[in-house]
């Protein structure tokens, strides 16, 4: 199986984004997945798509969660 790609959509002024990033980093690392943090403030297309609806976790191009992330659900998804 190919390596999973996790993207976390964030905004510069988002406190929840920082919290979720710190929360999921160990889960993503344990799964051996690639982890990319994308600041929607730096990309007009992403800003239009996500706006203030961040943080958003995207796995292999598909939205997994918005605002809150359950570590157990994330780990299970990355193990599948």
PyMOL commands that set and color helices and strands:
alter all, ss='L'
color gray80, all
select helices_A, chain A and resi 15-31+40-42+44-50+71-79
alter helices_A, ss='H'
color red, helices_A
select strands_A, chain A and resi 5-10+34-39+56-59+62-66
alter strands_A, ss='S'
color yellow, strands_A
deselect
rebuild
show_as cartoon
